[in-house]
Amino acid sequence: MELRYIVFDLEATCWRGRPPNGYNEIIEIGAIKVDAYGDPGEIFSRFVKPTVNPLLSPFCKQLTSITQEQVDSARPYPRVIQEFLDWSELLDDDVKMISWGENDKALFSSDCKLHKLDYDWTEKHVNLKQHYKELKRHTKHMGLKNALTHEGFEFDGDPHRGIDDALNLAKIFIKYIDEWNIQ
């Protein structure tokens, strides 16, 4: 089987400073399937209802443009993550998950622990930010927006929205589909 990829981005509850009760919870999962040839496929976009800190901070609403109403009407994490796993087929051997940095993997693991769910599947994570740094022989990591500009792409959509960040990340991933050293 040829590898398939889930290019994704998460948004989480956030504050200026430390989170109340010690948790940042996922409030949006955005993802797109990409096949081994770099062809984009189906999109997954869901809001998630936070449970530890159910009220979004003014900072979080401003940063993400996600509203309190959107998360209030969303399903809780256990339901959404099951939908995501079913959609993504991440439990298959030939699927890898791609994000920009390590934070998204940590958020998935943290929310799974919070809800007492298995998170072995997060080991299929690939940090494209690190791979991009190595591919371009840069000495420092680059933010997604800067990498897009560097590659001649415009950022489409709203920054800090899971689905928009995932679709923009997919542009870079697809451009170098044959050059990533991903096993």
C-alpha positions as CSV (number, residue, x, y, z in Angstrom):
1,M,0.0,0.0,0.0
2,E,1.1,3.5,-0.7
3,L,1.2,6.1,2.1
4,R,-1.8,8.4,2.5
5,Y,-1.7,11.6,4.5
6,I,-4.0,13.6,6.8
7,V,-2.8,17.2,6.7
8,F,-4.4,18.8,9.8
9,D,-4.5,21.7,12.2
10,L,-6.1,22.1,15.6
11,E,-7.4,25.2,17.4
12,A,-7.7,25.1,21.2
13,T,-9.0,27.1,24.1
14,C,-6.5,29.9,24.8
15,W,-5.8,32.8,27.2
16,R,-3.3,35.5,27.6
17,G,-1.1,33.5,30.1
18,R,-1.8,30.1,31.7
19,P,-5.0,28.3,31.1
20,P,-7.5,28.0,34.0
21,N,-7.5,24.5,35.5
22,G,-4.3,23.7,33.5
23,Y,-6.0,22.7,30.2
24,N,-6.0,23.9,26.7
25,E,-8.8,21.9,25.0
26,I,-9.3,21.3,21.3
27,I,-12.1,23.4,19.9
28,E,-11.6,22.8,16.1
29,I,-10.2,20.0,14.0
30,G,-9.5,20.9,10.3
31,A,-8.0,18.3,8.0
32,I,-7.6,17.3,4.4
33,K,-6.7,13.9,2.9
34,V,-3.8,13.9,0.4
35,D,-2.8,10.8,-1.5
36,A,0.7,9.5,-2.3
37,Y,0.7,11.5,-5.5
38,G,-0.1,14.8,-3.9
39,D,-3.8,14.9,-4.9
40,P,-6.0,16.5,-2.3
41,G,-9.2,14.8,-1.3
42,E,-11.9,15.0,1.3
43,I,-12.0,17.7,3.9
44,F,-12.9,17.3,7.6
45,S,-13.9,20.3,9.6
46,R,-15.6,20.2,13.0
47,F,-15.9,22.3,16.1
48,V,-15.5,20.6,19.5
49,K,-17.3,21.5,22.7
50,P,-14.7,22.1,25.5
51,T,-15.6,20.7,28.9
52,V,-13.0,21.8,31.4
53,N,-13.2,25.5,30.5
54,P,-16.4,25.7,28.4
55,L,-16.4,29.5,28.1
56,L,-14.0,30.9,25.4
57,S,-11.8,33.8,26.5
58,P,-12.2,37.1,24.7
59,F,-8.5,36.5,23.6
60,C,-9.4,33.1,22.1
61,K,-12.5,34.4,20.3
62,Q,-10.5,37.3,18.8
63,L,-7.5,35.1,17.8
64,T,-9.4,32.2,16.2
65,S,-12.7,34.0,15.1
66,I,-14.4,31.0,16.7
67,T,-17.6,32.0,18.5
68,Q,-19.0,30.8,21.8
69,E,-22.1,29.7,19.9
70,Q,-20.1,27.5,17.5
71,V,-18.5,25.5,20.4
72,D,-21.7,25.4,22.5
73,S,-23.5,23.7,19.6
74,A,-20.6,21.3,18.9
75,R,-20.3,17.7,20.0
76,P,-17.8,16.8,22.9
77,Y,-14.3,15.6,22.1
78,P,-15.0,11.8,22.4
79,R,-17.7,12.0,19.7
80,V,-15.7,14.3,17.4
81,I,-12.5,12.3,17.7
82,Q,-14.3,9.1,16.8
83,E,-15.7,10.8,13.7
84,F,-12.2,12.1,12.9
85,L,-10.6,8.6,13.3
86,D,-13.4,7.0,11.2
87,W,-13.0,9.6,8.4
88,S,-9.2,9.7,8.4
89,E,-8.6,5.9,8.6
90,L,-5.6,6.8,10.9
91,L,-5.9,3.4,12.4
92,D,-4.8,1.8,9.1
93,D,-1.0,1.2,8.8
94,D,-0.5,3.3,5.6
95,V,-1.7,6.6,6.9
96,K,0.4,9.4,8.4
97,M,-0.8,12.7,10.0
98,I,0.9,15.9,9.1
99,S,0.9,19.2,11.0
100,W,3.1,22.3,11.4
101,G,4.9,21.7,14.7
102,E,4.5,19.3,17.6
103,N,1.7,21.2,19.4
104,D,-1.1,19.5,17.5
105,K,0.1,16.1,18.5
106,A,0.4,17.2,22.1
107,L,-3.2,18.6,22.0
108,F,-4.6,15.3,20.7
109,S,-2.7,13.3,23.3
110,S,-3.8,15.7,26.1
111,D,-7.5,15.6,25.2
112,C,-7.4,11.8,24.8
113,K,-5.9,11.5,28.3
114,L,-8.4,13.9,29.7
115,H,-11.3,11.8,28.3
116,K,-9.6,8.5,29.0
117,L,-9.3,7.5,25.3
118,D,-6.5,5.6,23.5
119,Y,-4.0,7.9,21.8
120,D,-1.5,5.4,20.3
121,W,-2.5,6.7,16.9
122,T,-0.9,10.0,17.6
123,E,2.5,8.3,17.1
124,K,1.8,8.5,13.3
125,H,2.4,12.2,13.6
126,V,4.9,14.0,11.3
127,N,6.1,17.5,12.2
128,L,6.3,19.2,8.8
129,K,7.9,22.3,10.3
130,Q,11.0,20.3,11.1
131,H,11.0,18.5,7.8
132,Y,10.6,21.9,6.0
133,K,13.6,23.3,7.9
134,E,15.7,20.3,6.9
135,L,14.5,20.3,3.3
136,K,15.3,24.0,2.9
137,R,18.5,23.8,5.0
138,H,17.4,26.6,7.2
139,T,19.0,27.2,10.6
140,K,15.7,28.2,12.2
141,H,12.1,27.0,12.1
142,M,9.7,29.2,10.1
143,G,6.1,30.0,10.9
144,L,3.5,28.7,8.4
145,K,2.6,32.1,7.1
146,N,6.3,32.9,6.4
147,A,6.8,29.5,4.8
148,L,3.8,30.1,2.5
149,T,5.2,33.5,1.5
150,H,8.6,32.0,0.9
151,E,7.0,29.4,-1.4
152,G,5.1,32.0,-3.4
153,F,1.7,31.1,-1.9
154,E,-0.9,33.5,-0.5
155,F,-2.6,32.6,2.8
156,D,-6.2,31.8,2.0
157,G,-8.9,32.1,4.7
158,D,-8.5,33.2,8.3
159,P,-5.3,32.5,10.3
160,H,-5.8,30.5,13.4
161,R,-8.7,28.6,12.0
162,G,-8.1,24.9,11.9
163,I,-9.5,24.2,8.5
164,D,-7.9,27.2,6.8
165,D,-4.5,26.5,8.4
166,A,-4.8,22.8,7.3
167,L,-5.6,23.8,3.7
168,N,-2.7,26.3,3.6
169,L,-0.3,23.7,5.0
170,A,-1.4,21.3,2.4
171,K,-0.1,23.7,-0.3
172,I,3.4,23.3,1.0
173,F,3.1,19.6,1.7
174,I,1.8,18.9,-1.9
175,K,4.5,21.1,-3.5
176,Y,7.2,18.9,-2.1
177,I,5.3,15.6,-2.0
178,D,8.2,13.7,-3.7
179,E,10.9,15.3,-1.5
180,W,9.7,14.8,2.1
181,N,11.7,12.1,3.9
182,I,8.6,10.6,5.6
183,Q,8.5,6.9,6.4
